[in-house]
Amino acid sequence: MNNLKSLREDAGLTLQALADMYGGTKSHCWALEAGSSVPTLTTAYAICGVLDKSVYDVWPDETVIVEEIIKTNRIVTK
């Protein structure tokens, strides 16, 4: 669970506006909000910079992001 959608809406941003500001796509923003995609740490911090929030504000359980990145990197490097 994340707070991305509510924080984005509180900031008055559309999915497309947020995507443009952090360098992603509208569909990726939607997937992040829905929880069907996990951001890289770089993406997570970029989004947080746009929203002026901490990673913990957006993703209260940051360990999920870190664990997913570790798992993905293991798959890619094997």
Backbone bond lengths (Angstrom), bond angles and torsions (degrees), N, CA, C in turn:
res aa  C-N    CA-C-N  psi(-1)  N-CA   C-N-CA  omega(-1)  CA-C   N-CA-C  phi
1 M - - - 1.453 - - 1.531 108.08 -
2 N 1.331 115.06 139.79 1.453 119.26 177.38 1.520 109.75 -138.06
3 N 1.299 115.10 168.81 1.457 122.13 -178.43 1.520 112.41 -107.34
4 L 1.330 116.77 16.87 1.461 120.81 -172.68 1.527 112.59 -59.35
5 K 1.317 118.00 -48.06 1.464 120.35 -176.25 1.528 111.04 -62.08
6 S 1.315 117.02 -48.30 1.471 118.64 -177.49 1.529 111.40 -65.53
7 L 1.324 117.59 -38.29 1.468 120.19 178.71 1.527 111.10 -68.91
8 R 1.333 116.27 -38.08 1.469 120.04 177.47 1.530 109.74 -63.54
9 E 1.338 115.87 -46.50 1.460 119.90 179.77 1.524 111.44 -64.41
10 D 1.340 116.94 -39.85 1.469 120.84 177.13 1.533 111.38 -60.33
11 A 1.333 115.37 -32.03 1.466 120.29 179.45 1.530 111.75 -81.84
12 G 1.335 116.40 -4.61 1.463 120.27 179.27 1.510 113.77 75.23
13 L 1.329 116.45 26.54 1.463 120.72 -177.32 1.524 111.42 -105.92
14 T 1.317 116.12 143.21 1.455 121.31 170.62 1.530 107.91 -83.60
15 L 1.328 115.74 168.32 1.463 119.14 174.99 1.531 110.05 -56.84
16 Q 1.338 116.09 -44.97 1.461 120.04 -178.03 1.522 111.86 -64.54
17 A 1.328 117.02 -40.37 1.466 119.89 179.90 1.526 110.90 -63.63
18 L 1.322 116.79 -44.04 1.465 119.47 178.01 1.519 110.55 -62.36
19 A 1.334 116.12 -45.38 1.468 120.22 179.71 1.523 110.84 -57.99
20 D 1.323 116.09 -46.02 1.470 119.87 -179.95 1.526 111.31 -61.52
21 M 1.317 116.35 -36.89 1.464 120.21 -175.80 1.525 113.00 -74.74
22 Y 1.342 117.92 -29.95 1.462 117.80 178.77 1.524 113.00 -104.15
23 G 1.325 117.38 -4.19 1.458 120.76 175.60 1.515 113.93 90.87
24 G 1.317 117.65 22.42 1.461 121.27 179.29 1.516 110.93 -108.54
25 T 1.322 115.25 -160.70 1.452 120.90 178.08 1.523 109.65 -118.06
26 K 1.312 114.98 158.99 1.463 120.68 178.48 1.529 110.18 -60.02
27 S 1.326 116.87 -42.29 1.469 119.89 -178.57 1.531 111.32 -66.39
28 H 1.316 116.84 -34.72 1.464 119.51 177.87 1.528 110.40 -68.72
29 C 1.337 116.71 -40.43 1.468 120.48 176.40 1.521 110.17 -59.34
30 W 1.326 115.64 -44.31 1.455 120.04 179.99 1.530 110.44 -61.20
31 A 1.334 116.61 -44.12 1.461 120.86 179.76 1.525 111.44 -64.47
32 L 1.323 117.25 -37.49 1.457 120.58 176.99 1.525 110.94 -65.31
33 E 1.324 116.18 -43.86 1.460 119.96 178.31 1.523 111.60 -62.78
34 A 1.321 116.61 -39.38 1.462 121.49 -178.72 1.526 112.28 -74.82
35 G 1.330 116.28 -14.46 1.455 120.17 -178.55 1.513 113.29 81.62
36 S 1.330 116.90 10.49 1.458 120.02 179.60 1.525 112.25 -89.45
37 S 1.319 116.40 -2.44 1.461 122.47 176.08 1.522 108.04 -138.56
38 V 1.314 115.47 145.58 1.462 121.28 178.06 1.525 107.83 -112.39
39 P 1.325 117.77 127.79 1.465 119.18 -176.94 1.525 112.05 -74.58
40 T 1.309 114.90 155.79 1.453 118.78 167.93 1.525 106.19 -69.50
41 L 1.307 116.71 164.10 1.466 118.78 176.90 1.519 110.96 -61.47
42 T 1.320 116.99 -37.69 1.464 120.87 178.88 1.522 110.52 -60.97
43 T 1.326 116.48 -45.73 1.462 120.72 178.81 1.517 111.03 -65.92
44 A 1.324 116.90 -43.25 1.466 120.67 179.85 1.521 110.66 -58.40
45 Y 1.320 116.63 -46.02 1.463 119.92 -179.14 1.525 111.57 -70.38
46 A 1.326 118.05 -32.76 1.464 120.59 176.74 1.526 110.61 -64.96
47 I 1.324 116.40 -44.50 1.462 120.71 178.16 1.522 110.20 -62.57
48 C 1.305 116.44 -43.34 1.468 120.41 179.72 1.519 111.30 -63.10
49 G 1.316 116.68 -35.72 1.460 120.32 176.88 1.522 111.50 -63.73
50 V 1.319 116.40 -42.03 1.467 120.84 177.94 1.522 110.46 -63.15
51 L 1.331 116.29 -42.92 1.466 121.03 -176.77 1.527 112.99 -83.55
52 D 1.332 116.61 -8.55 1.459 122.43 -176.39 1.530 111.06 57.37
53 K 1.323 114.44 45.15 1.464 122.63 179.52 1.513 108.81 -130.86
54 S 1.325 116.39 161.53 1.459 120.10 175.36 1.530 109.33 -84.11
55 V 1.310 115.92 162.45 1.459 120.47 176.17 1.522 109.48 -58.86
56 Y 1.319 116.83 -36.53 1.462 120.49 179.03 1.525 112.11 -65.98
57 D 1.344 117.76 -30.44 1.461 120.36 176.05 1.529 111.06 -67.14
58 V 1.325 115.67 -40.75 1.464 120.72 -176.57 1.521 111.30 -83.63
59 W 1.310 116.17 -47.58 1.466 122.29 179.33 1.524 107.41 -120.27
60 P 1.337 117.25 89.54 1.463 120.37 -175.14 1.530 114.02 -55.11
61 D 1.317 117.40 -27.45 1.459 120.40 177.94 1.521 109.09 -112.00
62 E 1.324 115.59 77.32 1.471 121.23 -176.46 1.522 111.87 -59.87
63 T 1.315 118.23 -22.85 1.460 119.35 -178.54 1.519 111.53 -60.65
64 V 1.320 118.14 -27.97 1.461 121.08 177.45 1.519 109.91 -62.66
65 I 1.318 117.11 -42.40 1.457 121.45 179.02 1.521 110.39 -63.78
66 V 1.313 117.09 -48.10 1.462 121.50 -178.67 1.528 110.59 -62.41
67 E 1.321 117.86 -44.57 1.465 120.92 179.59 1.521 111.40 -62.48
68 E 1.323 117.54 -39.34 1.462 120.84 179.45 1.521 110.80 -66.38
69 I 1.325 117.33 -40.31 1.468 120.74 178.62 1.517 110.32 -64.33
70 I 1.324 117.57 -43.14 1.465 120.93 178.55 1.518 109.93 -61.01
71 K 1.330 116.70 -45.78 1.460 120.87 -179.61 1.526 110.31 -62.52
72 T 1.333 117.41 -44.36 1.453 121.49 -179.77 1.518 110.75 -63.66
73 N 1.328 117.59 -43.42 1.455 121.04 179.83 1.521 111.21 -64.18
74 R 1.298 118.44 -35.56 1.464 121.07 177.01 1.508 110.79 -64.68
75 I 1.316 117.41 -40.90 1.462 121.64 179.65 1.512 109.94 -65.82
76 V 1.332 117.46 -44.14 1.459 122.78 -177.10 1.517 111.25 -67.61
77 T 1.339 118.22 -37.74 1.452 120.60 -174.69 1.527 113.93 -85.58
78 K 1.323 117.11 -7.21 1.477 119.23 179.23 1.495 111.58 -84.15
